[in-house]
Amino acid sequence: MAAASTASPPANRDVISLWLTVRLHPDAPLPSSPFSPSAPPSSSYPFFPARAVADLAECLDTPNFIPHITLLGGGFQHLSVEQITSLIEKAVGGARDEDADSAVPRRPKKVWKPFFVRVADVESGDRPFQCIYARIRKPGEPAPSTRPSGSACGVSATPEASLASQESAKHAPEQPGIRDSPEDLFELHSTLREVLYDAFDLPYRGDNASYMPHVSLVYAETDQLSLERRATLAKLLNATAEEQETPEEAANRTLPGSKDADADLAPADTFLERFERARERFGKTIRGTFVSVSSIEVVQTSVGSCADAGRWRILASVPLCRDAFENV
């Protein structure tokens, strides 16, 4: 199980991160850049709509980037790309352990196989790289509902749609053949943290106090997208394709902090109408979708502005064992 190296070592001003790259579907190849061909406009449900990042970037005039879950950040200043890749291969079972023939009894090493994780909800934050994001379900957290859930920031289900959804929910099993395994994700994070940081007596400094896996949807500075506006957009993105507005809500809805909110009569082509068209292109639904985890990417990122995200590069990819999906 050799890692595929695709680029030279990063420049000094860049840092290394480990990603779980979001693919168009479980068997799709890795995207080479944010500008790789995306799926045609349609719903990818039940899988995460990978084209959502590009569609939202075009709508909001924000940076485009490869959608991903950050597995480990921290910079990795103490290791080369080759060392990182080798240690990952050993940790996930893809390389021979030199101590495997030791006479000392050892706990069997887990061989990692592809698994799925699932979006719990869409949230917003005050950081450029956590502006609007799809948060991944944690172990023990209830499975997300993909059905209409009343009102969400002016987006609500009509009585008829609510009744139909409730009735269909009684009889339709939830995505037979697919279940998420957040326990595997958190265990993989802990395993690689031990191998790549703890083993070198180095503290790991992630972006959050505790691991909070997510797929970022929008990168932006606060002067480009205010906290109030990003919170409103996150609530809209948290709605599924089955959640609908009443005609009165659609006619009267305005976006906090937008010029529409201060205008006596909003123009026909309002920002929110453009935003809804962007949602329609990727199928609208994000909450409850699945992300397949089949490889670990070593990525060159930067510590500068989020505007640099378009030039981030995948340097190497270590696949998990492809014999079978462990939880399918």
Secondary structure as a PSIPRED ss2 file (coil, helix, strand):
# PSIPRED VFORMAT (PSIPRED V4.0)

   1 M C   1.000  0.000  0.000
   2 A C   1.000  0.000  0.000
   3 A C   1.000  0.000  0.000
   4 A E   0.000  0.000  1.000
   5 S E   0.000  0.000  1.000
   6 T C   1.000  0.000  0.000
   7 A C   1.000  0.000  0.000
   8 S C   1.000  0.000  0.000
   9 P C   1.000  0.000  0.000
  10 P C   1.000  0.000  0.000
  11 A C   1.000  0.000  0.000
  12 N C   1.000  0.000  0.000
  13 R C   1.000  0.000  0.000
  14 D E   0.000  0.000  1.000
  15 V E   0.000  0.000  1.000
  16 I E   0.000  0.000  1.000
  17 S E   0.000  0.000  1.000
  18 L E   0.000  0.000  1.000
  19 W E   0.000  0.000  1.000
  20 L E   0.000  0.000  1.000
  21 T E   0.000  0.000  1.000
  22 V C   1.000  0.000  0.000
  23 R C   1.000  0.000  0.000
  24 L C   1.000  0.000  0.000
  25 H C   1.000  0.000  0.000
  26 P C   1.000  0.000  0.000
  27 D C   1.000  0.000  0.000
  28 A C   1.000  0.000  0.000
  29 P C   1.000  0.000  0.000
  30 L C   1.000  0.000  0.000
  31 P C   1.000  0.000  0.000
  32 S C   1.000  0.000  0.000
  33 S C   1.000  0.000  0.000
  34 P C   1.000  0.000  0.000
  35 F C   1.000  0.000  0.000
  36 S C   1.000  0.000  0.000
  37 P C   1.000  0.000  0.000
  38 S C   1.000  0.000  0.000
  39 A C   1.000  0.000  0.000
  40 P C   1.000  0.000  0.000
  41 P C   1.000  0.000  0.000
  42 S C   1.000  0.000  0.000
  43 S C   1.000  0.000  0.000
  44 S C   1.000  0.000  0.000
  45 Y C   1.000  0.000  0.000
  46 P C   1.000  0.000  0.000
  47 F E   0.000  0.000  1.000
  48 F C   1.000  0.000  0.000
  49 P C   1.000  0.000  0.000
  50 A C   1.000  0.000  0.000
  51 R C   1.000  0.000  0.000
  52 A H   0.000  1.000  0.000
  53 V H   0.000  1.000  0.000
  54 A H   0.000  1.000  0.000
  55 D H   0.000  1.000  0.000
  56 L H   0.000  1.000  0.000
  57 A H   0.000  1.000  0.000
  58 E H   0.000  1.000  0.000
  59 C H   0.000  1.000  0.000
  60 L H   0.000  1.000  0.000
  61 D C   1.000  0.000  0.000
  62 T C   1.000  0.000  0.000
  63 P C   1.000  0.000  0.000
  64 N C   1.000  0.000  0.000
  65 F C   1.000  0.000  0.000
  66 I C   1.000  0.000  0.000
  67 P C   1.000  0.000  0.000
  68 H E   0.000  0.000  1.000
  69 I E   0.000  0.000  1.000
  70 T E   0.000  0.000  1.000
  71 L E   0.000  0.000  1.000
  72 L E   0.000  0.000  1.000
  73 G E   0.000  0.000  1.000
  74 G E   0.000  0.000  1.000
  75 G E   0.000  0.000  1.000
  76 F C   1.000  0.000  0.000
  77 Q C   1.000  0.000  0.000
  78 H C   1.000  0.000  0.000
  79 L C   1.000  0.000  0.000
  80 S C   1.000  0.000  0.000
  81 V H   0.000  1.000  0.000
  82 E H   0.000  1.000  0.000
  83 Q H   0.000  1.000  0.000
  84 I H   0.000  1.000  0.000
  85 T H   0.000  1.000  0.000
  86 S H   0.000  1.000  0.000
  87 L H   0.000  1.000  0.000
  88 I H   0.000  1.000  0.000
  89 E H   0.000  1.000  0.000
  90 K H   0.000  1.000  0.000
  91 A H   0.000  1.000  0.000
  92 V C   1.000  0.000  0.000
  93 G C   1.000  0.000  0.000
  94 G C   1.000  0.000  0.000
  95 A C   1.000  0.000  0.000
  96 R C   1.000  0.000  0.000
  97 D C   1.000  0.000  0.000
  98 E C   1.000  0.000  0.000
  99 D C   1.000  0.000  0.000
 100 A C   1.000  0.000  0.000
 101 D C   1.000  0.000  0.000
 102 S C   1.000  0.000  0.000
 103 A C   1.000  0.000  0.000
 104 V C   1.000  0.000  0.000
 105 P C   1.000  0.000  0.000
 106 R C   1.000  0.000  0.000
 107 R C   1.000  0.000  0.000
 108 P C   1.000  0.000  0.000
 109 K C   1.000  0.000  0.000
 110 K C   1.000  0.000  0.000
 111 V C   1.000  0.000  0.000
 112 W C   1.000  0.000  0.000
 113 K C   1.000  0.000  0.000
 114 P C   1.000  0.000  0.000
 115 F E   0.000  0.000  1.000
 116 F E   0.000  0.000  1.000
 117 V E   0.000  0.000  1.000
 118 R E   0.000  0.000  1.000
 119 V E   0.000  0.000  1.000
 120 A E   0.000  0.000  1.000
 121 D E   0.000  0.000  1.000
 122 V E   0.000  0.000  1.000
 123 E E   0.000  0.000  1.000
 124 S E   0.000  0.000  1.000
 125 G E   0.000  0.000  1.000
 126 D E   0.000  0.000  1.000
 127 R E   0.000  0.000  1.000
 128 P C   1.000  0.000  0.000
 129 F C   1.000  0.000  0.000
 130 Q E   0.000  0.000  1.000
 131 C E   0.000  0.000  1.000
 132 I E   0.000  0.000  1.000
 133 Y E   0.000  0.000  1.000
 134 A E   0.000  0.000  1.000
 135 R E   0.000  0.000  1.000
 136 I E   0.000  0.000  1.000
 137 R C   1.000  0.000  0.000
 138 K C   1.000  0.000  0.000
 139 P C   1.000  0.000  0.000
 140 G C   1.000  0.000  0.000
 141 E C   1.000  0.000  0.000
 142 P C   1.000  0.000  0.000
 143 A C   1.000  0.000  0.000
 144 P C   1.000  0.000  0.000
 145 S C   1.000  0.000  0.000
 146 T C   1.000  0.000  0.000
 147 R C   1.000  0.000  0.000
 148 P C   1.000  0.000  0.000
 149 S C   1.000  0.000  0.000
 150 G C   1.000  0.000  0.000
 151 S E   0.000  0.000  1.000
 152 A E   0.000  0.000  1.000
 153 C C   1.000  0.000  0.000
 154 G C   1.000  0.000  0.000
 155 V E   0.000  0.000  1.000
 156 S E   0.000  0.000  1.000
 157 A C   1.000  0.000  0.000
 158 T C   1.000  0.000  0.000
 159 P H   0.000  1.000  0.000
 160 E H   0.000  1.000  0.000
 161 A H   0.000  1.000  0.000
 162 S H   0.000  1.000  0.000
 163 L H   0.000  1.000  0.000
 164 A H   0.000  1.000  0.000
 165 S H   0.000  1.000  0.000
 166 Q H   0.000  1.000  0.000
 167 E H   0.000  1.000  0.000
 168 S H   0.000  1.000  0.000
 169 A H   0.000  1.000  0.000
 170 K H   0.000  1.000  0.000
 171 H H   0.000  1.000  0.000
 172 A C   1.000  0.000  0.000
 173 P C   1.000  0.000  0.000
 174 E C   1.000  0.000  0.000
 175 Q C   1.000  0.000  0.000
 176 P C   1.000  0.000  0.000
 177 G C   1.000  0.000  0.000
 178 I C   1.000  0.000  0.000
 179 R C   1.000  0.000  0.000
 180 D C   1.000  0.000  0.000
 181 S C   1.000  0.000  0.000
 182 P H   0.000  1.000  0.000
 183 E H   0.000  1.000  0.000
 184 D H   0.000  1.000  0.000
 185 L H   0.000  1.000  0.000
 186 F H   0.000  1.000  0.000
 187 E H   0.000  1.000  0.000
 188 L H   0.000  1.000  0.000
 189 H H   0.000  1.000  0.000
 190 S H   0.000  1.000  0.000
 191 T H   0.000  1.000  0.000
 192 L H   0.000  1.000  0.000
 193 R H   0.000  1.000  0.000
 194 E H   0.000  1.000  0.000
 195 V H   0.000  1.000  0.000
 196 L H   0.000  1.000  0.000
 197 Y C   1.000  0.000  0.000
 198 D H   0.000  1.000  0.000
 199 A H   0.000  1.000  0.000
 200 F H   0.000  1.000  0.000
 201 D C   1.000  0.000  0.000
 202 L C   1.000  0.000  0.000
 203 P C   1.000  0.000  0.000
 204 Y C   1.000  0.000  0.000
 205 R C   1.000  0.000  0.000
 206 G C   1.000  0.000  0.000
 207 D C   1.000  0.000  0.000
 208 N C   1.000  0.000  0.000
 209 A C   1.000  0.000  0.000
 210 S C   1.000  0.000  0.000
 211 Y C   1.000  0.000  0.000
 212 M C   1.000  0.000  0.000
 213 P C   1.000  0.000  0.000
 214 H E   0.000  0.000  1.000
 215 V E   0.000  0.000  1.000
 216 S E   0.000  0.000  1.000
 217 L E   0.000  0.000  1.000
 218 V E   0.000  0.000  1.000
 219 Y C   1.000  0.000  0.000
 220 A C   1.000  0.000  0.000
 221 E C   1.000  0.000  0.000
 222 T C   1.000  0.000  0.000
 223 D C   1.000  0.000  0.000
 224 Q C   1.000  0.000  0.000
 225 L C   1.000  0.000  0.000
 226 S C   1.000  0.000  0.000
 227 L H   0.000  1.000  0.000
 228 E H   0.000  1.000  0.000
 229 R H   0.000  1.000  0.000
 230 R H   0.000  1.000  0.000
 231 A H   0.000  1.000  0.000
 232 T H   0.000  1.000  0.000
 233 L H   0.000  1.000  0.000
 234 A H   0.000  1.000  0.000
 235 K H   0.000  1.000  0.000
 236 L H   0.000  1.000  0.000
 237 L H   0.000  1.000  0.000
 238 N H   0.000  1.000  0.000
 239 A C   1.000  0.000  0.000
 240 T C   1.000  0.000  0.000
 241 A C   1.000  0.000  0.000
 242 E C   1.000  0.000  0.000
 243 E C   1.000  0.000  0.000
 244 Q C   1.000  0.000  0.000
 245 E C   1.000  0.000  0.000
 246 T C   1.000  0.000  0.000
 247 P H   0.000  1.000  0.000
 248 E H   0.000  1.000  0.000
 249 E H   0.000  1.000  0.000
 250 A H   0.000  1.000  0.000
 251 A H   0.000  1.000  0.000
 252 N H   0.000  1.000  0.000
 253 R C   1.000  0.000  0.000
 254 T C   1.000  0.000  0.000
 255 L C   1.000  0.000  0.000
 256 P C   1.000  0.000  0.000
 257 G C   1.000  0.000  0.000
 258 S C   1.000  0.000  0.000
 259 K H   0.000  1.000  0.000
 260 D H   0.000  1.000  0.000
 261 A H   0.000  1.000  0.000
 262 D H   0.000  1.000  0.000
 263 A C   1.000  0.000  0.000
 264 D C   1.000  0.000  0.000
 265 L C   1.000  0.000  0.000
 266 A C   1.000  0.000  0.000
 267 P C   1.000  0.000  0.000
 268 A C   1.000  0.000  0.000
 269 D C   1.000  0.000  0.000
 270 T C   1.000  0.000  0.000
 271 F H   0.000  1.000  0.000
 272 L H   0.000  1.000  0.000
 273 E H   0.000  1.000  0.000
 274 R H   0.000  1.000  0.000
 275 F H   0.000  1.000  0.000
 276 E H   0.000  1.000  0.000
 277 R H   0.000  1.000  0.000
 278 A H   0.000  1.000  0.000
 279 R H   0.000  1.000  0.000
 280 E H   0.000  1.000  0.000
 281 R H   0.000  1.000  0.000
 282 F H   0.000  1.000  0.000
 283 G C   1.000  0.000  0.000
 284 K C   1.000  0.000  0.000
 285 T C   1.000  0.000  0.000
 286 I C   1.000  0.000  0.000
 287 R C   1.000  0.000  0.000
 288 G C   1.000  0.000  0.000
 289 T C   1.000  0.000  0.000
 290 F E   0.000  0.000  1.000
 291 V E   0.000  0.000  1.000
 292 S E   0.000  0.000  1.000
 293 V E   0.000  0.000  1.000
 294 S C   1.000  0.000  0.000
 295 S E   0.000  0.000  1.000
 296 I E   0.000  0.000  1.000
 297 E E   0.000  0.000  1.000
 298 V E   0.000  0.000  1.000
 299 V E   0.000  0.000  1.000
 300 Q E   0.000  0.000  1.000
 301 T E   0.000  0.000  1.000
 302 S E   0.000  0.000  1.000
 303 V C   1.000  0.000  0.000
 304 G C   1.000  0.000  0.000
 305 S C   1.000  0.000  0.000
 306 C H   0.000  1.000  0.000
 307 A H   0.000  1.000  0.000
 308 D H   0.000  1.000  0.000
 309 A H   0.000  1.000  0.000
 310 G H   0.000  1.000  0.000
 311 R H   0.000  1.000  0.000
 312 W C   1.000  0.000  0.000
 313 R E   0.000  0.000  1.000
 314 I E   0.000  0.000  1.000
 315 L E   0.000  0.000  1.000
 316 A E   0.000  0.000  1.000
 317 S E   0.000  0.000  1.000
 318 V E   0.000  0.000  1.000
 319 P E   0.000  0.000  1.000
 320 L C   1.000  0.000  0.000
 321 C C   1.000  0.000  0.000
 322 R C   1.000  0.000  0.000
 323 D C   1.000  0.000  0.000
 324 A C   1.000  0.000  0.000
 325 F C   1.000  0.000  0.000
 326 E C   1.000  0.000  0.000
 327 N C   1.000  0.000  0.000
 328 V C   1.000  0.000  0.000
